[in-house]
Amino acid sequence: MAQLNPVDPFDLVIFGGAGDLALRKLLPALWHRHCDGQLPPLSRIIGVGRSPLNREEYLELVAESIEASFFGEDEQTYWPSFAERVDYVEVDAMDADTWDPLCACLEGRESVLRAIYLATAPSLYGPVARGFHQRNLMVQNMRIVLEKPVGRDFASARDINDEVGAYFAESQIFRIDHYLGKETVQNLLALRFGNAIFEPLWRREVIDHVQITVAEELGVGDRVGFYDDIGALRDMVQNHLLQLVCLVAMEPPASLDDDAVRDEKIKVLRALKPLTGEALKSASVRAQYLSGAVKGQLASSYEEELGSPSQTETFVALKLEIDNWRWSGVPFYLRTGKRLPEKYSEIVIQFKPVPHTIFDARVSATLPNRLAITLQPDEGVNLTMMAKEPGPGEFSLRPVSLDLSFEETFGIRYPDAYERLVIEVLRGNQALFMRRDEIEAAWRWSDGILEGWAQSKQALETYVAGSWGPSAASMMLDRSGRAWN
């Protein structure tokens, strides 16, 4: 494993501390970092929420949440020392008069790094920031983490940024997108900028198109009320998928410093060609799942889960273009959806075919090379290339794969994205987090699609749960002789 970066003693205050994100992701991530010895002594993790829990009841929830994360028999011995770090206070974020227990918990810790993690609805981001100011809980060394989505459109994102920015400097604000913490996404930077063979090929003269797929086999579940007001474009495309587009398409940064990387990403977002009018109709598909079977299990339709009719999309496919010298004319195909056959995320770089084949087409076809970067479930890189079939017969070609599985290669448990991101917050490294102008540029582009759908009343397609989406998504590529990987 790479050398662990040290962090200073801290108080990590998690609003929404008894919620799904905190229990399913944040606390297991902190548990693993504790077991690896990366959390310094005297550091604390303080869950904050409206649930009337005492510390013992909260520790029971935490223990249940990390039980599945024990990855070594002797690591259960770390639980007592981890539990000593954890506390819980009952606070209503919207009512500063209920903050006395939190004030008492933080009293006397003014010299320690204080990080606030908002695992809450975006509507609470401004009130929490204001509450820390009103109750004199601001300290010199302070950070605040905003979970996605920051707002539901450009105007609301700007308002949230203004509210939080009234009390925190931009250098103290960490807008999180957990995809940026995935090891394979980090390896995309290593692949592009740490290997001389790829940079000359990473351009429109050689690449035919790019595909990015983020598929989920689960439905919306307990999030159905929240999700119906958001939809797949706001939930996934505006943040996760556009961030992946930026990392694939950006120019080489001068370094991995915070703003060097983010300066190049914002250039990509600003170069995205707007999708409007007739172009939007042919370059976008929005759909909602019907009942079906996913991995042999019956799945209800979205409307059955919601309990009422809805025009909210659970699947989006887009064709976007980047208007700059490197990528002009190269389509980027994006798709994401719920109730697809499996949980699967990948980036596919499809290269152009050879300009002229010297091989007998009657014996074998020469297929274009393809670079597939898998983000989940098995993180790795696959390069498909042509090779001669062995034997003394005719000169016949077939595609072969060069596979790299990161887990097999490095022989370690691959850490969850939140493990890296939480540590980077504590270290004060903003390179893996979104800057204000990134968020707002992504919303400006996404708002154009949402407004176009509303004005044109573009039809909501349907697809059967357990399929790869509506036929219209396949036809979008088929019209240009392409197909989803």
N, C-alpha and C positions, 0 to 999 in steps of 0.2 A: 504494500500500500504506500501511496505517496506520503511524504512527511506531513504530519498534521501541523497546521498553523495554530500558534497559541492565541488565546483571547484573554482579555483583561476580565477581572471579576465584574459581575453584572447582576442587575435585577431585570428579568424579562417579565413584563406585565402583559398577560394575554387576555384581552377582552374577548368574550365568547369562549372562555376557558373550559366550559362544560359542553361546548357545542361539538358538532360532527367533525369539523376541520381540526380543531385542537386535539380531540381525543384520537382521531384516526390517523393524523399526519404529524402534527407538531410535537406532541409529547413522545410518541415513539421515536421521532427523529432526535429529540433531545436525549432520550434514553440511550440510543446507540452512541451518541457523542460522549455521554457520561461513561458508558462502558469502555470506550476507547481512551478514556483519560483526557479528553480534550476540554472538559469544562473545569475551570479553576475552582479551588476551594472558596467557600464563602459566597459563591454565586447562588442566586435564587430564581425560582420559577413560580410566578404568582398568577393563578387563574382568577379571573374576574368575571362575574356573571350575575344575572338576576335570580338564578336558582337558589333557594334557601338551603345551602349545603354547609355542613361544618367541615373542618379539615379532614377528619377521618373518612367521612362519606365521599369527599372528593378524591382522596387517595385510593379508595376502592374503585372508583371509576377509572382513574389513571392506571391502576394495576391491571384492570380488565382490558384496557385499550392497548397495553404493551405486552400482554401475555403471549400473543401470537408472534411478537417480535423477539422473543428469546432465541438467539441463534447459537447458543452454546450452553452446555449443561451447567458449567460453573458460573455463568454470568448471572444466575439468580442471586448469587451472593452480593451483587452490586445493588440490589433493591433497597436495603436499609439506608445506604448513603445517598441514593437518589431521592428516596422519600423525604429525607431531611431537607432537601432543597425546595420541596414543593409546598405551597400554601394556597389558600383560597379565601377570597373575600367577596361578600355579596354587595353588589353596587348596581344601581340603575344608571347607565351611561348618560341618559337624558336628564337626570335630576342631580345636579351638583350637590344638593343637600344630603344625598345618600353616600357621599364619598368619604365620610369620616373613617370607616374601617380601612380604606386604601391609604389614606393619609397617615394613619397610625402605623400601618405596615411598612411604609416607606420612610418613616421618620428616622433620622440619624444616618441615612444611607446616601446623603447628597453627594459624596465624593465618588460613588460607584457609578459605572455606566448604567444608564436607565434606558431600556428599550421597550417601546410599546408595540405590541403586535395586535392589529385589529382584525381578528377572525370573525367579523360581524358583517351586517349589511352595510353597503356604502353610505346609507343615510346617517350612520353613526360616526363617520370619520370626522366630520367637522365638530360635532358636539363633544367628542372625546378630546380632541385637540384643545378646544376651548375650555373644557373642564380642567385639564392639567394646568392651564394658564390661570384660571380663576381660583383654583385651590392652592396656588403657589407650589406646584409640584414640578416645575421646570428646573432642571439642573444644567450645569455647564456641558456635561457629556451626555447627550440625549439623542435618541433616534426614534422614528415612528415608521411602522410597516403597514402599507395599505394593500390588502388583498384585491385581486381582480374580481369583478370588473370595477374599474374606477368610473362610476357613472353608467348611464344607459344611452348616452349620446354625447355629442361634442359640448353642448351647453351645460349639461349636468356635470360632465367631467371637469370643465373649466370652473364651475362653481365649487366643486369639491376641492380642486387644487387651490383655489383662492382661499377657501375656508381654512384648510390645513396650513397653507403657506402664510397665513396671517400670524401663526404662532411658531412655525418651524421653518428654518432655512431649507432651500432645495437640497443642500448637502446632507441634511438630516432625514430626508424623506426617501423611503425605500418602497417603490411600487413593484410588487412581486408578481412574477409570472413563473409558475413552478417549472414550465417546460425549459426555461433558461438554465435551470439547475440540473437537468438530466445529463448524465455522463456522456451519452451519445451526442447530445447537442454540443457539449463542450468539445467532443472529439471532431465535430464538424469543423471547428476552428483549427484544430490540429491537422486534420486531413487537408484543408485548403491551404493553410499558411505555413505548415511544417513540412510539406513535401513538394519539392520543386516540380514533380511530374504533372501535378494537377493544374497549377495556375495557368500555363499556356493553353489548356483545354477548356478552361472555365469561361466560355464566351460564346456569343451567338454563331460564330463561324463553325463551331464544332458541336454544340448542343442543340438538339432538335426541340426538346421541351422538358419541363420539370413538373413532377407530380408530388403533391403533399397530401397524405391521407392520415386522418386521425379518426379512427373508428372505435365506437363503444358498443359493447353487447348489452349493457344494462339500459333500462328505460330511465325515466326521470325520478321514479320512486317518490321519496318524501319531499323532493324539491319541486313537485309538480306545480304548486301554487306560485312559487318564485319563478320557475322556468317559464310558465305561460306568459309572463310579462316580459320575458327576455328573448327566448328563442335561440336557435343555434348560431345565427350570425353574431349576435352580441356575446353569447356565452363562449364561443370557441374561435370564430374567425377573426374578430376584431383584435384579439390578444394573442392566443397561442399560435394560430396559423400565420398571421402576419409577422410575428416575431421569427418564425422559422423561415419565411420568405426573406426577411432582412438578413439573416445569417447566411443563407445560400447566396444571395445576390449582392451583398455589400462589397465595396472595394476593400483592399487590404488596409487595415488601420496601421498607424505608425507604431502602436504598441498595444498592450492589453490594459492600459490604464483606463480608469472609469470613463472619461469623456471621449477618448480616442475611438473606442468601439462604438459608443452611442452616437458620435458624430457621423459615422459611416452608415449606421442603421437609419437615421433620420433622413439621409439623402435618398435611400430606397423608398421610404414611405412617401416622400414628396414627389418622387418620380412615377408613382403608380398612376396609370391612366384611369381617369374616372370612368365608371360604368354607368351610363345613362341612356335613356331613350331606347332605340331599337337594339343598340349594342348590348344593353342589359338583358333584353329578352333572349338573345342567342347565347349569352355568356353567363347565365345564372340559372340555377334550378333550386327551387325551394319545395320541400316535401315533408310529409308527416306519416309516421308509421301506423299501419293497421295491425290487427291481431295476427299472430303467427306463431312460429316455433323457433326458439333460439337454443341451439345445442340440445335439441330434443325436449326442451321445456316450453310449455305453452306460455305465450306472452300476450297480455291484453293490449288493445290499441291505446294510443295516446289519449283519445277522447274518453275512453273507458276509465283510464287512470285519473283523468281530470274530473270526470263526472259531468261534463257538459261539452257542447260543440266548441271548436276552437279553430282559428286560422294561424296558430303559431307553428312555425317550421321546426322540425326536429332533425332535418337533414338539409345541408346546403352544399351545392357544387358550384364552383366559379371558375371562369377562365379570365385571368388578369394578365396585363402586360406592363412592363417597366420601360418607360421612355428614357433610355440613356444609351450611350454608345455600346456598353457591354452586352445589353440584353434586348435591344430593339428587335422586335419581330419574333422573340422566343416566348411562346405562351407558358404561363404557370397555371397548372390546373390544381385546384384545391377542392377537397371534399371532406366533410365531417358529418357524423350522424349518430343517433341513438338506435338501439335495437338492431345493430348490424351483426353479421355472423360471429365476430370475435372482437376482442379488444386488441387493436393493432394500430400502430403509428409508424409511418415510414416516409422518407424523402427519396424520390427516384429521380436521378439525373439520366435522361434518355439521350444518348449521343446520336448523331446523324449516321446514316449508313455510309459504307465506303463509296467513294465516287464512281468506282468502276471495279467490278469483280472479275478476277482471272479464273475463277473456279467454275466448273461445269454446273449450271443451274439444274440440270436434270438429275444430278447426284445429290446436291445439297444446296440449301439456301444460305446466304450470308446474312446473318441477323445483326442489327446494330448493337454496339456495346451498351451496357446499362450498369449504372452504379446505384445500388440501393442501400440506404442508410436506415437501419431499423432502430426506432426509439423504444418500442415496447411490442411484445413482452420480452423478447430475447435481443438485447442490445448488441448490435454488431454492424458490420459492413460487408456487402456482397458485390463483387464485380463480375459481371457476366461477359465472357469473351469467347471468340471462336477458336477451336482447336481441331486438329486432324484426328479422326477416329483411328485408333491403332489397328494394325493389320496390313497384310500385303495386297489387299483388294484395291478398289477404286479410291481415288483421292477424295474422301468424303469428310465434310466438316460437321461439327455439332457444337452447340453452346455448352460451355463448362463454367463453373463458378469458382471464384477465389473467395473463400469465406473467412471472416474474422469475427469470432465471438469474443467479446471483451471479457466476459466472466471466465470462460475457459482459458483464455490467454493469460490473464493476470491471476487466476486462481483465488479470487477473493469474493466475498459477498459484495455485490454491487450496491452502493448506498443509495437511499432514496433521495430525490431531488431536494427535499426540504432539509435534509441534513446539511448539505452544502450551503443552501441559501440562508438558513438561520445563522450558521457560523459566519457567513460573509456579512450579514447585518451586524453581528457583534464585533467583527473586525473593521467595519466601516468601509468595506469595499463595494462600490456601487456599480461595478462593471456588469453584473448580472441582473441589474434592475433597470426599470424603464424610467426615463427622464420625462419631465412634464411635456416637453414638445413632442416626444414620441407618442405618448398617450393621445394627445390632442390631434396629431396628424393622422393617427390610425382611425380615430373617431370621425374626422372630417371625411375621409374616404368611405368609411362604412356607412355614414349617414346618407351619402349619395345613393347607395344601394337601397337602403331602407325607404328613403323618400321615393325612389323610382318604383319600387314594388308597390308602395301605397298609391301612387298616382296612376300607374298603369293597371292596377288591380291584377297583377300577374297571378295566374292560377297556382293554387297550392296542389302539387302533385301528391300522390300517395305511394307507399311501398309496403310490402309485407314484412313484418318483423322477422329477422333471420336472413333477409336478402341483403344485397349490397346497394340498396337504394333503388330509386325509380329508373325506368328505362331512359327517361329524358337525360339523365346524367351520363349514361353510356353514349347516347346519340350525340351529345355535345362534343365528345372526342371523335366519334365515328365519322362525323361530317368532314373531318380533315384527315381521315385515314389512320387515326390513332386509337388506342384503347387503354383503359385503366390497367395498371399492373396487377 
